[in-house]
């Protein structure tokens, strides 16, 4: 049996991978950090499925350039 935290991590990780696939971008550490932080925020806001979190990431971070903003959270971008 898997712990809830492990399942949550897998869900968010799957969502971040989906973002890279959607934008056809090679994963890198900087973008992964930004997207992972945003995924945690979306999860805390009530988005629970990888598909929902991925949709929020894809809509919020449009392309690799948007992950290069010197903002600690997705809320700071808006």
N, C-alpha and C positions, 0 to 999 in steps of 0.2 A: 504494500500500500504506500502511495506517495503522499508526502506532506503537502498541505495547502500552499505553503510558501514556495515549494518546488514547482508546483503546477502554475502558480502565479508567474514565476520567473520564466517558465517555458512559454506561457501565453504571451508575455511581453517580448520575449526574444523572437518568437515567431512573427509577431507584428512588425518588429524592426526589420527582420529579414524580408518580409513582404514589401516594405518601403523600398529597400534596395532593389528588389526584383522589379517592382513597378516602374521605378525611374531608371532601370538598367544601369545602376551605378555599382562600381566595385566597392565593397565595404571598406571603410577605413576607421581608425580609432576615433578621430575627432567627431565625425558624423555619427558614429555609433553611440558615443557618449551623449551627444545632444539628443538623439532620438530615444535613447534609453531613459534619459531623465524625463523627457516628454511623455513617454509611454507610462512611466510610473505616475505622473500627474494625471493622465487620462484614466488610469486604473483607479486611482484614488477618487476621481470624479464620478466613478460608477460604471465606467466602460469595462466589461469583464471578458469579452471574447477577443481572441486575436484579430478577428475580422473587424470588429468595431474599433479597436485600438489602431489597427493598420489604416482604416479609413480616416480616422482623425489625424494620424501622422501624415498621410498622403495629402490630405486637404490643408493641413497647417504648414507643412514643410514642402514646398513645391520645388523639387530639384535639390541638387547638392549645394548650390550656392546659399540656399536658405538655412543650411545648417552651419554656415560660416559666420553668422551674425554673433557679435559679442554679447549675447544675452544668455543668462543662466537658465531661463525657462521659456516655454512657448508663450506664456502670458506677457512676457516683456517685449515680445515682437509686435504685439497688437496694439 
